[in-house]
Amino acid sequence: MVNEILNNSINDFINAVKETSEYKNYKNRRNNIMANPELRGKTAKLMAEHYKLLTTTPDSKLLEAEMAFSDKYEDIYTIPEIHDFLEAETRFNDMLRDVLERVTGGLSL
């Protein structure tokens, strides 16, 4: 169980993340996708296929597979709303990764 001090800090962290431009942009772009059934379906398909590629492709073939994937789904990637959502998601995830690296580094893990 998380002690009260840590629990309060976690809640403060969550609130701080929600105030970042990365979070706000991601949330806004995600809401735009979710409000449009066609875009939602295309985005879900793209993300599911990309996840499958990442989890089934050997590292030695990943670059080649990524390039082929980009070519195959270029028509979806170039839809402005989907492109903007994916870019916002990447920036948000990069921010969270940086935070995790700082936390693990600070704990000497």
N, C-alpha and C positions, 0 to 999 in steps of 0.2 A: 504494500500500500504506500502511496506517495504521501510524504508528510506535508503538513499545512504550508510551510514556507515554500517548499518546492512546488506544490500545487498552485499557490498564488503566483509564483514566478512563471509557471507554465501558462496560466491564464493571461498574465501580462504580456508574455511572448506572443500568444495567439492574437491578442488585441493589437500588438505592434505590427505583426505581419499583415493584419487586415488594413492597416493604415498605409502600407507601402504602395507605390505606384504599380509595382509588378503584380501584386495581388488584385488591386482594383481593375487593372487592365485585363488580367486573365479572367476574372469573374465576369466583367462586362462582355468580353468576347465570347466566353462560354455561354452566357445567357442568350446572346444573339444566335448562337448555333442551336441551342436547345429549343428556342422559340420557333424554329423553322424545321418541320419534320423532314423535308428533303435534305437539308444541310446536315441535320442530326444523323440521318441514316448514312450519308456519304462519309461523314467524319468517323462514325462508329466503325464502318467497314474498313476505312483506311487505317485506323488505329489498331483494330484487331489483326489485320493482315501484317502490319508493321511489327506488332508484338510477336506474332508467329515467326516472322523472319528473324527477329532478334534472338528468339529462344531456340530456334532449330538450326541456325546457320553456324557452321564452324567459324571460329575467329579468322582463320586463314582465308576464308571466302566472303567475309562480311562486307568489305568495301565493294567488291564486285556485285554482291547481292543488293546492297543499298543503292548502287547506281542503277541497276536494272529495275528496282522497285520504284525509284523516283521517275524513271522513264515511263513505266507502266501506269503510274497514277498521276502523271503530270496534269491531266485534265482536272483532277480533283484538287491537287495542290495549288493550282492557279486560280481557283475560285477565291475572290478577295476575302470573303468572310472566313473561309476555312484557313487560308494562308495566314491571315491576321490572328486567328485563334491559335494556330500551331506555333506561331512566333511568340505570342504572349505566354503560352504554356511553357515554351522553352525557357524564356526569361524568368518566369516564376520558379520553375524547377531548378534553374541555375542558382537562383538566390537561395533556395532551400538547401541545395547541395553545399553551397558556401557556408551556410549556418552550421550544417551538420559537421563539416570539416573543422570549423572553429570549436565546436563542442567537443568532438572526439580529440582534437589536438589539445584543448585545454585540460582534458581529463587524462592526457598521455596514453591514449588507447591506440 
